[in-house]
């Protein structure tokens, strides 16, 4: 008698092609779609190949009714859990945030719930953000001993608001996100994804090269590559320091209870 086969876990990223639009859904609702190594790599892979596959617009959202993305998976990052999914060596993995930042394709974020830390950083890297009226936002990097969003957020909301959110790490709601310019529209939760897909379809009907060149020029005018690289370098220096390690452990205990 043999044991029943173990159930196959669901994919951490759902991919759905809708004509020229690619819908990507972060699919870890039981963890509020937190980015573990497997999801981060899968997202990076999907975004990286989208252009070659003829995709014109990407829509990014989160599975379930509670979260877009709650940030990095703290249990995995703190070593309390290890991923079971087979992955390439770390130096060969794709990075979801980096690929979203680098793609020439327009990316629309349908923010349907919690959007915290690395999840908000991911949304900031998208070109357009639509949010549900129940969405909440937070950048807890300073609390954890890291720099999150400092390179990209000021171009969206201005220096003073960006510094306030980053320094205080406070939570704010969709109404404040709209007033600040972080999101373009606030809608009832059930309307956010349909609105994002409708917008994507309109964009996909236009000249692909004109849209991509428009994105390139806008980003050239508003994004500092030096600042983005410096944020990455700063976090490499800060991550693993005694203070950052202790702060992250305290935060992990509060979140996971372990």
C-alpha positions as CSV (number, residue, x, y, z in Angstrom):
1,X,0.0,0.0,0.0
2,X,1.5,3.4,-1.0
3,X,0.8,6.7,0.6
4,X,-1.4,9.1,-1.3
5,X,0.4,11.6,-3.4
6,X,1.0,14.9,-1.7
7,X,-1.2,17.7,-3.1
8,X,0.5,19.9,-5.6
9,X,0.8,23.4,-4.2
10,X,-0.8,26.2,-6.3
11,X,1.5,28.4,-8.3
12,X,2.8,31.4,-6.5
13,X,2.1,33.5,-9.6
14,X,-0.9,33.3,-11.9
15,X,-0.4,34.3,-15.5
16,X,-3.4,35.0,-17.8
17,X,-3.0,36.3,-21.3
18,X,-5.9,38.5,-22.5
19,X,-5.1,39.4,-26.1
20,X,-2.2,41.9,-25.9
21,X,-2.6,42.3,-22.1
22,X,-0.9,40.0,-19.6
23,X,-2.5,39.8,-16.2
24,X,-0.1,38.7,-13.4
25,X,-1.6,37.8,-10.0
26,X,0.5,37.4,-6.9
27,X,-0.9,34.2,-5.5
28,X,-0.1,33.7,-1.9
29,X,-3.3,35.0,-0.3
30,X,-2.7,33.0,2.9
31,X,0.4,35.2,3.4
32,X,-1.2,38.4,2.1
33,X,0.8,37.8,-1.1
34,X,4.1,38.4,0.6
35,X,7.1,38.1,-1.7
36,X,9.1,35.0,-0.9
37,X,12.1,33.9,-3.1
38,X,9.8,31.7,-5.3
39,X,7.3,34.5,-6.0
40,X,9.9,37.1,-6.6
41,X,11.7,34.9,-9.1
42,X,8.4,33.9,-10.9
43,X,7.3,37.5,-11.2
44,X,10.7,38.5,-12.6
45,X,10.6,35.7,-15.1
46,X,7.1,36.5,-16.3
47,X,7.9,40.3,-16.7
48,X,11.2,39.6,-18.4
49,X,9.7,37.4,-21.1
50,X,6.5,39.4,-21.7
51,X,8.0,41.8,-24.2
52,X,9.4,39.0,-26.4
53,X,6.0,37.2,-26.2
54,X,4.3,40.2,-27.8
55,X,2.6,41.5,-24.7
56,X,1.8,45.2,-24.9
57,X,0.6,46.0,-21.4
58,X,1.0,44.2,-18.0
59,X,-1.6,44.4,-15.2
60,X,-0.4,43.3,-11.7
61,X,-2.6,42.5,-8.8
62,X,-2.9,40.3,-5.7
63,X,-5.0,37.2,-5.1
64,X,-7.8,37.2,-2.5
65,X,-9.8,40.1,-1.0
66,X,-7.3,41.4,1.5
67,X,-3.9,42.2,0.0
68,X,-2.0,43.4,-3.1
69,X,1.3,42.5,-1.5
70,X,2.2,42.8,2.2
71,X,6.0,43.1,1.4
72,X,8.8,40.6,1.8
73,X,8.0,37.2,3.5
74,X,9.3,37.9,7.0
75,X,9.3,34.2,8.0
76,X,11.6,33.3,5.1
77,X,13.7,36.3,5.4
78,X,14.3,35.7,9.1
79,X,15.1,32.1,8.6
80,X,12.1,30.7,10.4
81,X,11.0,29.0,7.2
82,X,12.8,27.8,4.1
83,X,11.3,27.7,0.7
84,X,10.5,24.3,-0.8
85,X,10.1,25.3,-4.5
86,X,13.1,24.5,-6.7
87,X,14.9,27.7,-7.8
88,X,18.0,28.6,-9.7
89,X,21.1,29.6,-7.7
90,X,20.6,33.0,-6.1
91,X,22.8,34.8,-8.6
92,X,20.7,33.4,-11.5
93,X,17.3,34.3,-10.1
94,X,15.1,37.1,-11.5
95,X,14.1,39.9,-9.3
96,X,10.5,41.0,-9.6
97,X,11.0,44.6,-8.6
98,X,14.0,45.0,-10.9
99,X,12.2,43.5,-13.9
100,X,9.1,45.7,-13.4
101,X,11.4,48.7,-13.1
102,X,13.3,47.8,-16.3
103,X,10.6,46.6,-18.6
104,X,9.7,48.9,-21.5
105,X,6.1,47.8,-21.3
106,X,3.6,49.8,-19.4
107,X,2.6,48.2,-16.1
108,X,-0.6,48.9,-14.2
109,X,-1.0,48.0,-10.6
110,X,-4.5,47.1,-9.4
111,X,-3.9,47.6,-5.6
112,X,-6.7,45.6,-4.0
113,X,-5.7,45.7,-0.3
114,X,-2.7,45.8,1.9
115,X,0.3,47.4,0.1
116,X,3.2,47.5,2.5
117,X,7.0,47.6,2.4
118,X,8.3,45.7,-0.6
119,X,4.8,45.5,-2.0
120,X,4.5,49.3,-2.0
121,X,7.9,49.5,-3.5
122,X,6.7,47.2,-6.3
123,X,3.6,49.3,-6.9
124,X,5.7,52.4,-7.1
125,X,7.8,50.8,-9.8
126,X,4.6,50.3,-11.9
127,X,3.6,53.1,-14.3
128,X,0.0,53.6,-13.1
129,X,-1.7,52.6,-9.8
130,X,-5.4,52.1,-9.2
131,X,-6.5,51.3,-5.7
132,X,-9.5,49.9,-3.9
133,X,-11.2,52.1,-1.3
134,X,-10.1,49.6,1.3
135,X,-6.4,49.6,0.3
136,X,-3.9,50.7,2.9
137,X,-0.3,51.6,2.5
138,X,2.9,51.6,4.6
139,X,6.7,51.8,4.2
140,X,8.1,50.3,7.4
141,X,11.7,50.3,6.2
142,X,13.0,52.8,8.7
143,X,11.4,50.7,11.5
144,X,13.2,47.6,10.2
145,X,16.6,49.4,9.7
146,X,16.4,49.6,5.9
147,X,15.7,52.2,3.2
148,X,12.5,51.4,1.2
149,X,11.1,53.7,-1.5
150,X,13.3,56.7,-1.0
151,X,14.7,56.7,-4.6
152,X,11.3,56.5,-6.4
153,X,8.6,57.8,-4.2
154,X,9.4,61.6,-4.3
155,X,8.7,61.8,-8.0
156,X,5.2,60.7,-7.4
157,X,4.2,62.5,-4.2
158,X,6.8,65.2,-3.6
159,X,9.7,65.3,-1.2
160,X,7.9,66.4,1.9
161,X,5.2,63.7,1.7
162,X,7.7,61.0,0.8
163,X,10.0,61.9,3.7
164,X,7.0,61.9,6.1
165,X,5.8,58.4,5.0
166,X,9.4,57.0,5.0
167,X,10.5,58.5,8.3
168,X,7.4,57.8,10.3
169,X,6.6,54.4,8.7
170,X,2.9,55.2,9.4
171,X,0.0,53.5,7.6
172,X,-2.2,55.6,5.4
173,X,-5.4,55.0,3.4
174,X,-6.4,55.1,-0.2
175,X,-7.9,58.6,0.2
176,X,-4.5,60.0,1.2
177,X,-2.8,58.0,-1.5
178,X,-5.1,59.6,-4.1
179,X,-4.8,63.1,-2.7
180,X,-1.0,62.8,-2.8
181,X,-0.8,61.5,-6.3
182,X,0.4,58.0,-5.4
183,X,-2.6,56.5,-7.1
184,X,-4.6,57.7,-10.1
185,X,-8.0,56.4,-9.0
186,X,-9.8,54.9,-6.0
187,X,-12.6,52.5,-6.7
188,X,-14.7,49.9,-4.8
189,X,-12.6,46.8,-4.5
190,X,-14.5,44.7,-7.0
191,X,-14.1,47.4,-9.6
192,X,-10.3,47.9,-9.3
193,X,-9.1,45.0,-11.5
194,X,-11.8,45.5,-14.2
195,X,-10.9,49.1,-14.4
196,X,-7.2,48.3,-14.7
197,X,-7.8,45.7,-17.4
198,X,-10.1,48.2,-19.3
199,X,-7.3,50.8,-19.2
200,X,-4.8,48.2,-20.3
201,X,-6.9,47.3,-23.3
202,X,-7.1,51.0,-24.3
203,X,-3.4,51.4,-24.1
204,X,-2.8,48.2,-26.0
205,X,-4.7,49.6,-29.0
206,X,-2.3,52.5,-29.4
207,X,1.1,52.4,-31.1
208,X,3.3,50.0,-29.0
209,X,6.5,51.8,-29.9
210,X,4.9,55.3,-29.2
211,X,3.7,54.1,-25.7
212,X,7.1,52.5,-24.9
213,X,9.0,55.6,-26.1
214,X,6.7,57.8,-24.0
215,X,7.4,55.7,-21.0
216,X,11.2,55.9,-21.7
217,X,11.1,59.7,-22.0
218,X,8.9,60.2,-18.9
219,X,11.2,58.0,-16.9
220,X,14.3,59.7,-18.2
221,X,12.8,63.0,-17.0
222,X,11.7,61.8,-13.6
223,X,13.8,58.8,-12.4
224,X,17.3,59.1,-11.1
225,X,19.2,55.9,-11.9
226,X,21.9,57.1,-9.5
227,X,19.5,57.4,-6.6
228,X,18.0,54.0,-7.3
229,X,21.4,52.4,-7.4
230,X,22.4,54.1,-4.2
231,X,19.3,52.9,-2.4
232,X,20.2,49.3,-3.4
233,X,23.8,49.8,-2.2
234,X,22.7,51.4,1.0
235,X,20.5,48.4,1.9
236,X,23.3,46.0,1.1
237,X,25.4,47.9,3.6
238,X,22.6,48.1,6.3
239,X,21.2,44.6,5.9
240,X,22.7,42.2,8.5
241,X,24.1,44.9,10.7
242,X,23.5,44.3,14.5
243,X,20.9,47.0,14.7
244,X,19.1,46.0,11.5
245,X,19.1,42.3,12.5
246,X,17.6,43.1,15.9
247,X,15.0,45.4,14.5
248,X,14.0,42.9,11.9
249,X,13.8,40.1,14.5
250,X,11.6,42.2,16.7
251,X,9.3,43.1,13.7
252,X,9.2,39.4,12.7
253,X,8.1,38.4,16.2
254,X,5.4,41.0,16.2
255,X,4.1,39.9,12.8
256,X,4.4,36.1,13.1
257,X,4.2,35.6,16.8
258,X,7.4,33.5,16.7
